Amino acid sequence: ARAADTVAASAAADAASEADAALGSAGARSYALEGALADLQDRVAAHLAVLSPGAALTLSATRAASATGRADIERISKMVTMRSGDAIVERSLRALSGGERRRVALAFALGFADLAAARGRLSCDTLILDEVLQHLDDAGCAAVARLLRSLPRRTVLVVAQADSFAEREFDAVDVVVKKGGRSSVVVAQG
């Protein structure tokens, strides 16, 4: 019985060493981060498919030594692949146009909200977006409107400039009126 216990203890120690080697110095935190990134990437992809068909966002964790050398710093690398004619091109977020960046940012924010609702049970029935249509052409604005209408939210509030796509295309438009140093809101009827 003593030999069997020694063999079992040795096997458990070997398994623990393998797990430690696989997880690295950041351990379970790194493992959880990589799983969350994969889940987030999938959720972002679903929104990006509506906002910018043919585009994909790849998220990956990278490690770099800190400036003090005491610990590794984990960073999230974000690369976008886009269809350009017959080719697929990989680009950093900085290389995107304002409209492309806006679409990716919206998909990322919505994907993160979905992830928080699923994993953290943090959900809200109201979504507030400030100037989300800025830098978008009419096709981009229409894609955003399509996506926002499909979301399972009771209320989606979009802040936009007067005489914009939002004013023409959304169901109800409240207007902020500034006069004499004061602001008031004219609430849409219906």
C-alpha positions in Angstrom: 0.0 0.0 0.0 2.9 2.3 0.8 4.4 1.8 -2.7 1.0 2.6 -4.3 0.8 5.8 -2.2 4.3 6.8 -3.3 3.5 6.2 -7.0 0.2 8.2 -6.7 2.0 11.1 -5.0 4.7 11.0 -7.6 2.1 11.1 -10.4 0.3 14.0 -8.7 3.6 15.9 -8.4 4.3 15.2 -12.1 0.9 16.5 -13.1 1.3 19.6 -11.0 4.7 20.3 -12.6 3.2 19.8 -16.1 0.4 22.2 -15.2 2.8 24.8 -13.8 5.0 24.5 -17.0 1.9 24.8 -19.3 0.5 27.8 -17.5 3.7 29.6 -17.0 4.5 32.3 -14.4 1.2 34.0 -14.7 -0.6 30.7 -14.0 -4.3 30.4 -14.1 -4.8 34.1 -14.7 -3.1 33.8 -18.1 -5.1 30.7 -18.9 -8.4 32.5 -18.0 -7.4 35.6 -20.0 -6.7 33.5 -23.2 -10.1 31.8 -22.8 -11.8 35.1 -22.3 -10.0 36.6 -25.4 -11.2 33.7 -27.6 -14.8 34.2 -26.3 -14.6 37.9 -26.8 -13.2 37.5 -30.3 -16.1 35.3 -31.2 -18.6 37.8 -29.8 -16.9 40.7 -31.6 -17.0 38.7 -34.9 -20.8 38.4 -34.7 -21.2 42.2 -34.5 -18.4 42.9 -37.0 -20.1 40.6 -39.6 -23.0 43.1 -39.7 -21.0 46.3 -39.4 -18.1 45.4 -41.8 -18.6 42.1 -43.7 -15.2 40.6 -44.6 -13.4 42.2 -41.6 -12.2 40.2 -38.6 -10.6 41.2 -35.4 -7.9 38.9 -33.9 -7.1 39.2 -30.2 -4.1 37.6 -28.6 -2.3 38.0 -25.3 1.4 38.9 -25.4 3.8 39.1 -22.6 6.6 41.5 -22.1 9.0 42.1 -19.2 8.0 45.2 -17.2 10.4 48.1 -17.1 11.4 47.2 -13.5 12.0 43.6 -14.6 10.0 42.3 -11.6 7.1 40.8 -13.5 5.7 40.1 -16.9 3.1 42.5 -18.3 0.3 41.0 -20.3 -1.0 43.0 -23.2 -3.8 42.4 -25.6 -2.8 42.6 -29.3 -5.5 43.6 -31.7 -5.1 43.0 -35.4 -7.8 43.5 -38.1 -8.0 41.5 -41.3 -9.9 43.0 -44.1 -10.8 42.0 -47.6 -9.2 44.4 -50.1 -10.3 43.2 -53.6 -9.3 39.6 -53.9 -6.7 39.8 -51.1 -7.0 39.6 -47.4 -4.9 42.3 -45.6 -3.8 42.4 -42.0 -3.8 45.9 -40.5 -3.3 47.4 -37.0 -6.1 49.5 -35.6 -4.0 52.6 -36.2 -3.9 51.9 -39.9 -7.7 51.9 -40.3 -9.7 54.8 -41.6 -11.9 56.7 -39.1 -15.1 54.8 -40.2 -13.4 51.4 -40.2 -12.0 52.2 -36.7 -15.4 53.3 -35.5 -17.1 50.0 -36.7 -14.4 47.9 -35.1 -14.7 49.9 -31.8 -18.5 49.5 -31.8 -18.2 45.7 -32.4 -15.6 45.4 -29.7 -17.7 47.4 -27.2 -20.8 45.4 -27.9 -18.8 42.1 -27.8 -17.4 43.1 -24.4 -20.9 43.9 -23.1 -22.1 40.5 -24.3 -19.1 38.8 -22.6 -19.8 40.7 -19.3 -23.4 39.7 -19.5 -22.6 36.0 -20.1 -19.6 35.5 -17.8 -20.1 38.1 -15.1 -23.9 38.2 -15.2 -23.6 42.0 -15.7 -26.3 43.1 -18.1 -28.3 46.2 -18.7 -31.4 46.7 -20.8 -30.3 50.2 -21.9 -27.4 51.0 -24.3 -26.1 54.6 -24.7 -23.9 55.4 -27.6 -22.3 58.9 -28.0 -21.5 59.9 -31.6 -21.3 56.3 -32.8 -22.2 57.4 -36.3 -19.4 60.0 -36.6 -17.0 59.3 -39.5 -19.4 56.8 -41.1 -20.8 57.1 -44.6 -24.5 56.3 -45.2 -23.8 52.6 -45.8 -21.9 52.5 -42.5 -24.7 54.3 -40.7 -27.2 51.9 -42.1 -25.2 48.9 -40.9 -25.0 50.4 -37.4 -28.8 51.0 -37.4 -29.4 47.5 -38.6 -27.2 46.1 -35.8 -28.7 48.3 -33.1 -32.2 47.3 -34.1 -31.3 43.6 -33.8 -29.9 43.9 -30.3 -31.9 42.5 -27.4 -32.1 45.8 -25.6 -35.2 47.7 -24.7 -33.7 51.1 -25.1 -30.9 52.2 -27.4 -30.0 55.9 -27.0 -27.8 57.3 -29.8 -26.4 60.8 -29.3 -25.9 62.4 -32.7 -25.7 65.8 -34.4 -28.8 67.6 -35.7 -29.7 66.9 -39.3 -27.8 63.6 -39.3 -28.6 60.0 -40.3 -29.8 59.3 -36.8 -32.5 62.0 -37.0 -33.7 60.6 -40.3 -33.6 56.9 -39.6 -34.3 56.2 -35.9 -37.8 55.6 -34.4 -37.9 58.5 -32.0 -35.7 61.5 -31.8 -35.4 63.7 -28.7 -33.8 67.1 -29.4 -31.6 69.1 -27.0 -32.2 72.8 -27.5 -29.7 75.3 -26.2 -30.9 78.8 -25.7 -29.7 81.6 -23.6 -27.1 79.5 -21.8 -29.6 76.9 -20.9 -30.4 73.5 -22.3 -33.7 71.7 -22.6 -34.9 68.5 -24.2 -37.8 68.3 -26.6 -39.1 64.7 -26.2 -40.3 62.9 -29.3 -44.0 62.1 -29.4 -45.0 58.4 -29.5 
